[in-house]
Amino acid sequence: MSIPGTSVDRRAGRRRRVKRSPLLLPSPLAPGQTVLSPISVGTQRFDRIIVCTPWLTPGSDLAELLRSTVSSWLEPDDLVTISEKAVVVATGRVVPADEIRVGRLAKSSQSMCVRPGTRAG
């Protein structure tokens, strides 16, 4: 079970608060625009590159999209992440919400989950 704003210290098995600040953009981005957003994790510093993509549709070429938007920023050993939603849309695997059926396991485990924004108690 995940509680927003916390992480688990695996060695101690305890939760600790993690400060998360929202990403603040100078203005709304248009497709093709990028913003460099440096972040620090512990003592390490990383450069996050936020890319505003064009609207994705089934069949969108994610490889070409990455080549045209982030390839000029990349250096050896860089890591690129793509949201699951972008991959689902581009591969045509979107399932309309009205077609989703909640199974027995999901219904029974619902009582053990904490909604985001509420306190576990």
C-alpha positions in Angstrom: 0.0 0.0 0.0 1.4 3.4 -1.0 0.8 6.6 1.0 1.3 9.8 -0.9 4.3 11.8 0.2 6.1 8.9 1.8 8.6 6.3 0.9 9.8 3.1 2.6 13.2 2.8 4.1 13.8 -0.9 3.1 16.5 -1.5 5.7 14.5 -0.2 8.6 11.0 -1.1 7.2 9.8 2.4 8.3 8.1 5.1 6.3 9.8 8.5 6.0 8.5 11.8 4.7 9.7 12.8 1.2 9.4 16.4 0.3 7.8 16.7 -3.1 7.4 20.0 -4.8 5.2 20.6 -7.8 6.8 21.2 -11.2 6.4 24.9 -12.0 6.5 25.8 -15.6 7.1 29.4 -16.7 4.1 29.2 -19.0 2.1 26.6 -20.8 4.1 24.6 -23.3 3.3 24.2 -27.0 4.1 20.9 -28.8 7.8 20.6 -29.4 8.8 22.9 -26.6 11.1 21.7 -23.8 12.0 22.9 -20.4 15.1 22.0 -18.4 14.2 21.3 -14.8 17.2 20.5 -12.5 16.4 18.4 -9.4 18.4 17.0 -6.5 17.9 13.6 -4.9 20.0 13.3 -1.8 23.5 14.5 -2.9 23.0 13.8 -6.6 21.8 16.4 -9.1 19.8 15.5 -12.2 18.5 17.4 -15.2 14.9 16.7 -16.0 13.8 17.6 -19.5 10.1 18.1 -19.8 8.9 17.7 -23.4 5.5 18.8 -24.6 4.5 16.4 -27.3 1.9 16.8 -30.0 -1.4 15.1 -29.3 -0.8 11.3 -29.5 -3.1 9.0 -31.4 -3.1 5.3 -32.1 -0.2 4.7 -34.5 1.9 7.6 -33.3 5.6 6.8 -33.8 7.1 7.2 -30.3 10.7 6.5 -31.6 10.4 9.3 -34.1 8.8 11.6 -31.5 11.8 11.0 -29.2 14.3 11.5 -32.0 12.8 14.8 -32.9 12.3 16.2 -29.4 15.0 14.9 -27.0 17.9 13.4 -29.1 19.7 16.7 -29.1 19.7 16.8 -25.3 20.9 13.3 -24.7 24.4 12.3 -23.6 25.8 8.8 -23.1 24.2 6.9 -20.1 21.2 9.2 -20.0 17.8 7.7 -19.1 14.6 8.5 -20.9 11.2 7.7 -19.4 7.9 7.8 -21.2 4.6 7.8 -19.4 2.6 4.6 -19.6 -0.3 6.6 -20.9 1.7 7.8 -23.9 2.6 4.2 -24.8 -0.9 3.0 -24.3 -2.4 5.7 -26.6 0.3 5.3 -29.3 -0.1 1.5 -29.4 -3.9 1.7 -29.6 -4.5 -0.1 -26.3 -6.8 2.5 -24.7 -9.8 0.9 -23.0 -12.9 3.1 -22.6 -13.9 3.5 -19.0 -17.4 2.1 -19.6 -15.9 -1.2 -20.8 -13.9 -1.8 -17.5 -15.5 -4.4 -15.2 -14.5 -4.5 -11.6 -13.7 -8.0 -10.5 -14.3 -9.7 -7.2 -10.7 -9.3 -6.0 -10.7 -5.6 -6.7 -14.0 -5.1 -4.8 -12.8 -7.1 -1.8 -9.4 -5.4 -1.6 -10.9 -1.9 -1.9 -11.5 -1.7 1.8 -7.8 -2.1 2.5 -6.7 0.9 0.2 -6.3 4.4 1.3 -7.5 7.1 -1.0 -5.0 9.8 -2.0 -5.3 12.9 0.1 -6.7 11.0 3.2 -4.9 9.8 6.3 -4.3 6.1 7.0 -5.9 5.3 10.3 
